[in-house]
Each structure stands twice: as C-alpha cells, then as structure tokens.
C-alpha cells in the first residue's frame, strides 16, 4: 500500500480509481490529474515510479483536499448560519438545503444536516444546569430570540 498525504492507496487499484479515495477528488478530477502528469489510465498504483509518486504528491499537496476542504465547507455553513440566510436556516433545522421535497424523502438531509444540531447540543449539556434562575421572563426570552 502506498501511503500518500495521509491516505492509504491499494497497490492493485488503478490510479484513476484510487485517487477518489481522497476527500474532494472525484472521477473527473482524477482524470485531469492523470492527464497533467501524463500517467496512462490503465496504470496501477504499484506500477508508479518514484518520480511519478513525487509529482503526484506535490500536485495533490497544492490542491485543497481532505481536512482543508472539510474546514472550508464547515466555515461556509457556519457563515450562512451566522448571517441568517435561508440556506443557513435550512442547515440549522436539518432540512434539505437545495430545494428538495420535504414531504416524504428528507431522511438523508436530516441525517446529514443533523450533525450540526448534535454538535450544538453537545456544547450545552443538560447536566450542567445553572442553579440560579435566569432574570429574563419567558416572554422576554421568546421575543429576544433570533428568528432569522
């Protein structure tokens, strides 16, 4: 196995099918990378020479993949939520963001967008409740809530 930038690539896989194991690289991007490095489509990971592996690692290190891409996506979602846009509110409620139907088939969106809700709930655990009651009345907390 070739360990490249934190990802294990199996030796017997073709390079064009092994590159999408990186988060942020799909089939089209993998084919573009192969074209820029002039690697044949039927080349396997075990058949790559040492200079080709070095070229591949330098090219991939310049791209935004793996944790950098995850951080950017998370920051974009948090930006939408902080400015109170429609997309941010849909993310916050765990609903489909891109106009999908919600009547029957929003299970996937609830599962994916629900991760953000679970992270917020972990921050404010119910076991560490304050003994001192808040000075705000229930009506004040209702009207001071951020709706949009």
C-alpha positions as CSV (number, residue, x, y, z in Angstrom):
1,X,0.0,0.0,0.0
2,X,1.2,3.5,-0.8
3,X,0.7,6.0,2.0
4,X,0.2,9.4,0.3
5,X,-0.7,12.5,2.2
6,X,-2.5,10.6,5.0
7,X,-4.4,8.2,2.7
8,X,-3.6,4.6,2.0
9,X,-3.8,3.7,-1.6
10,X,-4.1,0.0,-2.5
11,X,-1.4,-1.3,-4.8
12,X,-3.6,-3.3,-7.1
13,X,-6.1,-0.5,-7.9
14,X,-5.8,1.6,-11.0
15,X,-4.6,5.1,-10.3
16,X,-7.8,6.7,-11.7
17,X,-9.9,4.7,-9.2
18,X,-7.5,5.1,-6.3
19,X,-7.3,8.9,-6.4
20,X,-11.0,9.4,-5.5
21,X,-10.2,7.9,-2.1
22,X,-9.0,11.4,-1.3
23,X,-11.9,13.6,0.1
24,X,-12.5,16.2,-2.6
25,X,-11.3,14.3,-5.6
26,X,-13.8,12.7,-7.9
27,X,-13.5,10.8,-11.2
28,X,-13.2,13.9,-13.4
29,X,-10.6,15.5,-11.2
30,X,-8.7,12.2,-11.1
31,X,-8.6,12.0,-14.9
32,X,-7.4,15.6,-15.1
33,X,-4.6,14.8,-12.6
34,X,-3.6,11.8,-14.7
35,X,-3.6,14.0,-17.9
36,X,-1.4,16.6,-16.3
37,X,1.1,14.1,-15.0
38,X,0.9,12.0,-18.3
39,X,0.0,8.8,-16.5
40,X,-1.8,6.2,-18.5
41,X,-5.4,5.3,-17.5
42,X,-4.5,1.6,-17.0
43,X,-1.6,2.2,-14.7
44,X,-1.8,0.7,-11.3
45,X,-0.5,2.2,-8.0
46,X,2.2,-0.4,-7.8
47,X,3.4,0.5,-11.3
48,X,4.1,4.1,-10.5
49,X,7.8,5.1,-10.4
50,X,9.3,7.2,-7.6
51,X,9.4,10.4,-9.6
52,X,5.7,10.0,-10.6
53,X,4.8,9.5,-6.9
54,X,6.7,12.6,-6.0
55,X,4.9,14.6,-8.8
56,X,1.6,13.2,-7.7
57,X,2.2,14.2,-4.1
58,X,3.3,17.7,-5.0
59,X,0.3,18.2,-7.2
60,X,-2.1,16.9,-4.6
61,X,-0.5,19.0,-1.8
62,X,-1.2,22.1,-3.8
63,X,-4.9,21.2,-4.1
64,X,-7.5,21.8,-1.3
65,X,-8.4,18.3,-0.3
66,X,-9.1,16.3,2.9
67,X,-9.1,18.3,6.1
68,X,-8.6,21.7,4.5
69,X,-11.7,21.2,2.3
70,X,-13.7,19.9,5.3
71,X,-12.7,23.0,7.3
72,X,-13.7,25.3,4.4
73,X,-17.1,23.6,4.0
74,X,-17.7,23.8,7.7
75,X,-16.8,27.5,7.7
76,X,-19.1,28.2,4.7
77,X,-22.0,26.6,6.5
78,X,-21.3,28.4,9.7
79,X,-21.1,31.7,7.8
80,X,-24.6,31.0,6.2
81,X,-25.9,30.2,9.7
82,X,-24.4,33.3,11.3
83,X,-25.8,35.7,8.7
84,X,-29.2,34.1,8.9
85,X,-29.7,33.2,5.3
86,X,-32.3,30.8,4.0
87,X,-29.6,28.2,3.4
88,X,-28.2,28.7,6.9
89,X,-31.7,28.3,8.5
90,X,-32.3,25.1,6.5
91,X,-28.9,23.7,7.7
92,X,-29.8,24.6,11.3
93,X,-33.2,22.9,11.1
94,X,-31.7,19.8,9.5
95,X,-33.8,20.1,6.3
96,X,-32.8,19.8,2.6
97,X,-30.9,22.9,1.6
98,X,-31.1,22.8,-2.2
99,X,-34.8,22.8,-2.9
100,X,-35.6,19.1,-2.5
101,X,-39.0,18.0,-1.4
102,X,-39.6,17.5,2.3
103,X,-42.9,15.7,2.4
104,X,-41.6,12.1,2.2
105,X,-37.9,11.8,1.4
106,X,-35.9,14.2,3.6
107,X,-34.3,11.4,5.6
108,X,-30.9,11.8,4.1
109,X,-30.8,15.6,4.7
110,X,-32.0,15.1,8.3
111,X,-29.2,12.6,8.8
112,X,-26.5,14.8,7.2
113,X,-27.6,18.2,8.5
114,X,-28.5,16.7,11.9
115,X,-24.7,16.5,12.6
116,X,-24.7,20.3,13.1
117,X,-27.6,20.1,15.5
118,X,-25.9,17.4,17.6
119,X,-22.7,19.4,17.8
120,X,-24.7,22.3,19.2
121,X,-26.4,20.1,21.7
122,X,-23.1,18.8,23.0
123,X,-21.9,22.3,23.8
124,X,-24.8,22.9,26.1
125,X,-25.3,19.7,28.1
126,X,-28.3,19.4,30.3
127,X,-26.3,18.0,33.2
128,X,-24.6,21.4,33.9
129,X,-27.7,23.4,34.5
130,X,-27.4,26.6,36.4
131,X,-28.9,26.6,39.9
132,X,-29.6,30.3,39.7
133,X,-32.7,31.0,37.6
134,X,-32.4,33.5,34.8
135,X,-33.6,37.0,35.2
136,X,-35.4,37.0,31.9
137,X,-39.1,36.2,31.9
138,X,-40.3,33.6,29.4
139,X,-41.8,36.3,27.3
140,X,-38.5,38.3,27.1
141,X,-36.6,35.2,26.1
142,X,-39.2,34.5,23.4
143,X,-39.1,38.0,22.0
144,X,-35.4,38.3,22.2
145,X,-34.9,35.1,20.2
146,X,-33.1,35.4,16.9
147,X,-35.7,34.3,14.3
148,X,-33.9,35.0,11.0
